[in-house]
Amino acid sequence: MAAKEKVLAVPCGDDILCGILHHPVESIQTVDTGVVIIVGGPQYRVGSHRQFVLLARALADSGYPVLRFDYRGMGDNGGELLGFEDIEADIRSALDAFTESVSGVKRVVLWGLCDAASAALFYAHKDPRVSGLVLLNPWVRSEAGIARSYLKHYYLKRLVSPDLWGKVLRGDFQFRASMSSLVGMMFSALGVRDDQAQTDDNRLEPVKDSGIPGKPLADRMADGLSAFKGKALFILSGDDLTAGEFKGEVSRSRVWRRLMKRATIKRIDFPEANHTFSRRAWREQVATWTIDWLRVC
């Protein structure tokens, strides 16, 4: 017998959030843990390639009740779109409605991809009901971070590309434009604006993340993970700039390296997969890893 699915209206301030509740059949629900899927990026509760639908059904078939929902301004919801850094009220409302609707749920795991993973890190330590996090390719983007990722994952590959050297031998290689692009990317990776690079003394002054007040995004996410007392599973794609930026942040930051070594943290690298796990085999593998982790969480 398949798990039951129904629409769940989630009150949030003056708005109603649209959610889909996946409830296991009573004969297989033997756990006190439920999963709330936070939607990230410019998508809604179905997910890219129906990933969130398929994941929720797989979890429910394994005995875990699941709620996937849209926060305000997304999907079928009204309200103002605030962005992933300002959806604390939406997540709390979803957890309230979820735990009230499903008897027996005492612990909640937040599952998020991309900036939804970042939002989960901001929220988790503030709600004692949250016992675990499943975080896929967390969003830590900054101008410097994306430049470093391009240098590592694009420019180094280009150096050994037969196509590149073929252009050089044919005289088709645009040396000046390519060097200008490379130098600009190197300055960005160092946190230096173009106008700073052209100053008389060429001082290398750091540039703060654009539009983000206070601490950089990655530092605030680390603060959230540091304050969280539960367990976390990180799943990181290989064919993905966002995941590459996060891996780079972990390798550079002493704080992130220390956090990722905690006994409560598990990291799984998935070299073949892209950002949204677009192939069926990749989606099913993510579901399997999530279920296996939940069973020991």
C-alpha positions in Angstrom: 0.0 0.0 0.0 1.4 3.4 -1.0 1.9 6.2 1.5 -0.9 8.7 1.9 -0.5 12.2 0.4 -2.6 15.3 1.1 -2.5 19.0 0.9 -1.6 20.8 4.1 -2.4 24.4 4.6 0.3 26.1 6.7 -0.6 29.4 8.4 2.2 31.9 8.4 1.4 35.4 9.6 -1.3 36.7 7.2 -0.5 34.2 4.5 -1.1 30.5 3.9 1.7 28.3 2.7 1.0 25.4 0.5 2.4 22.1 1.6 2.1 18.4 0.6 2.1 15.9 3.5 3.3 12.4 2.9 2.2 10.1 5.6 3.4 6.5 5.8 0.7 3.8 6.2 0.2 3.0 9.8 1.6 -0.5 9.5 5.1 0.8 8.6 5.4 4.0 10.6 7.6 2.9 13.4 9.8 6.0 13.9 9.3 9.2 15.8 11.3 11.3 13.2 9.8 13.3 10.4 11.4 15.2 7.5 10.6 18.7 6.3 11.9 19.5 2.8 12.8 23.2 2.4 12.7 24.4 -1.2 15.6 26.4 -2.4 16.4 28.5 -5.4 13.8 29.6 -8.1 11.7 26.4 -7.9 8.8 25.1 -5.9 7.8 22.1 -3.8 8.0 19.6 -6.7 11.7 20.2 -7.2 13.9 20.0 -10.3 13.2 16.8 -12.2 10.5 16.1 -9.6 13.2 15.3 -7.1 11.3 16.5 -4.0 8.2 14.5 -4.9 10.2 11.3 -5.5 12.3 11.8 -2.4 9.3 12.4 -0.2 7.6 9.3 -1.5 10.7 7.2 -1.0 11.1 8.4 2.6 7.4 7.8 3.4 7.6 4.3 1.9 10.4 3.7 4.4 8.3 4.9 7.3 9.1 8.6 7.6 6.4 11.2 7.4 7.4 14.1 5.2 6.3 17.7 4.5 7.5 19.6 1.4 6.3 23.2 1.2 6.7 26.5 -0.5 7.7 29.5 1.5 6.0 32.9 1.0 6.3 34.3 -2.5 7.1 30.9 -4.1 5.0 28.4 -5.9 1.3 28.8 -5.3 1.8 31.1 -2.3 1.1 34.8 -1.9 3.1 37.1 0.2 6.4 38.8 -0.4 9.4 36.8 -1.6 12.0 37.5 1.1 14.8 35.2 0.0 16.5 32.3 1.8 18.1 34.4 4.6 14.7 35.6 5.8 12.4 32.5 5.9 12.7 31.6 9.6 9.0 32.3 10.2 8.1 30.1 7.2 10.2 27.2 8.4 8.8 27.5 12.0 5.3 27.6 10.7 5.9 24.5 8.6 7.3 22.6 11.6 4.3 23.7 13.7 1.8 22.5 11.1 3.7 19.3 10.5 4.1 18.2 14.1 0.4 19.1 14.8 -0.8 17.1 11.8 1.4 13.9 12.4 1.0 12.3 15.8 4.1 10.6 17.1 6.7 12.9 15.5 9.0 14.2 18.2 12.1 15.0 16.1 12.3 16.7 12.8 15.1 16.6 10.2 15.4 19.5 7.8 16.4 18.5 4.2 17.6 21.2 1.8 19.4 21.7 -1.5 21.5 24.8 -2.3 20.3 27.9 -0.5 17.6 25.8 1.3 20.6 24.1 3.0 21.9 27.5 4.0 18.5 28.5 5.3 18.4 25.3 7.3 21.7 26.1 8.9 20.5 29.5 10.0 17.3 28.0 11.6 18.2 24.6 13.0 19.8 25.6 16.3 16.9 27.9 17.2 14.3 25.1 17.3 14.7 22.2 19.7 12.5 20.0 17.6 15.2 19.9 14.9 17.4 16.9 15.5 19.1 16.6 12.2 20.1 18.2 8.9 20.5 16.8 5.4 22.3 19.4 3.4 23.1 19.2 -0.3 25.5 21.6 -2.1 25.1 24.4 0.4 25.1 27.9 -1.1 28.1 30.0 0.2 28.5 32.2 -2.9 30.6 35.3 -2.9 32.4 37.1 -5.7 35.8 35.8 -4.4 34.5 32.3 -3.9 33.1 31.9 -7.4 36.3 33.3 -8.9 38.4 30.7 -7.0 36.1 28.0 -8.2 36.4 29.1 -11.8 40.2 29.2 -11.5 40.3 25.6 -10.1 37.6 23.9 -12.1 37.7 25.8 -15.4 41.0 27.4 -16.1 43.1 24.5 -15.0 41.1 22.1 -17.2 41.5 24.5 -20.1 45.3 24.3 -19.8 45.2 20.6 -20.7 42.5 20.9 -23.3 43.4 19.8 -26.9 41.0 22.4 -28.2 42.9 25.2 -26.5 46.3 24.1 -27.9 44.8 23.6 -31.3 43.7 27.2 -31.3 47.1 28.3 -30.2 48.8 26.4 -33.0 46.4 27.7 -35.6 46.9 31.3 -34.4 43.2 31.5 -33.4 43.8 32.0 -29.7 42.8 35.4 -28.4 45.8 35.9 -26.0 45.1 39.5 -24.8 41.4 38.9 -24.1 42.1 35.5 -22.3 44.9 37.0 -20.2 42.6 39.9 -19.3 39.9 37.5 -18.2 42.4 35.4 -16.2 43.9 38.3 -14.4 40.5 39.7 -13.6 39.5 36.4 -12.2 42.6 36.2 -10.1 42.0 39.6 -8.6 38.4 38.6 -7.8 39.7 35.4 -6.1 41.9 37.5 -3.9 39.0 39.7 -3.0 40.2 42.7 -5.0 38.0 44.9 -7.3 39.2 46.0 -10.7 39.3 49.6 -9.6 41.5 48.7 -6.6 43.8 46.7 -8.9 44.4 49.9 -10.9 45.4 52.2 -8.0 48.8 53.6 -7.9 50.1 51.5 -5.1 48.1 48.3 -6.1 47.3 47.5 -2.5 45.3 44.3 -2.1 42.3 45.3 0.0 39.6 42.7 0.8 36.1 43.2 -0.6 33.1 42.3 1.5 30.3 40.1 0.1 28.1 42.3 -1.9 24.7 43.0 -0.4 25.3 40.9 2.7 25.6 42.9 6.0 28.0 41.9 8.8 29.8 38.6 8.5 30.2 36.8 5.2 27.5 34.3 4.4 29.8 31.3 4.9 30.8 32.5 8.3 27.2 32.9 9.5 26.4 29.5 8.2 29.3 28.1 10.2 28.0 29.9 13.3 24.7 28.2 12.8 26.2 24.7 12.5 28.5 25.4 15.5 25.4 26.2 17.6 23.5 23.2 16.4 23.6 20.2 18.7 22.1 17.6 16.4 23.6 15.5 13.5 24.1 16.6 9.9 24.7 14.8 6.6 26.4 16.7 3.8 26.0 15.4 0.2 28.3 17.3 -2.2 28.2 16.9 -6.0 31.3 16.8 -8.1 30.0 18.4 -11.4 28.8 21.6 -9.7 30.2 25.1 -9.2 28.1 25.6 -6.0 29.4 22.5 -4.4 32.9 23.4 -5.5 32.6 26.8 -3.8 31.5 25.1 -0.6 34.3 22.6 -0.7 36.7 25.4 -1.2 35.3 27.3 1.8 35.8 24.1 3.9 39.4 23.7 2.8 40.3 27.3 3.4 38.4 27.9 6.7 39.8 26.5 10.0 36.4 26.9 11.5 34.7 24.9 8.8 37.4 22.2 8.8 36.9 21.8 12.5 33.1 21.6 12.2 33.3 19.0 9.4 35.4 16.8 11.6 32.8 16.5 14.4 31.6 13.0 15.1 28.0 14.2 14.5 28.8 15.3 10.9 29.0 13.0 7.9 30.1 14.0 4.5 29.4 12.1 1.3 31.0 13.2 -2.0 29.2 12.3 -5.2 31.7 13.1 -8.0 29.5 12.1 -10.9 26.4 14.1 -9.9 25.5 17.6 -11.0 23.8 20.3 -8.8 20.2 19.1 -9.1 21.0 15.3 -9.4 19.2 15.3 -12.7 19.6 11.6 -13.5 17.3 9.0 -12.0 20.2 7.0 -10.6 21.6 10.1 -8.9 18.3 10.9 -7.3 17.7 7.4 -6.1 21.2 7.3 -4.6 20.5 10.5 -2.7 17.3 9.0 -1.4 19.1 5.9 -0.3 21.8 7.8 1.5 19.2 9.9 3.2 17.2 6.9 4.4 20.3 5.0 5.6 21.4 8.1 7.5 18.0 8.6 9.1 18.0 5.1 10.4 21.1 5.8 12.5 20.4 9.5 13.2 
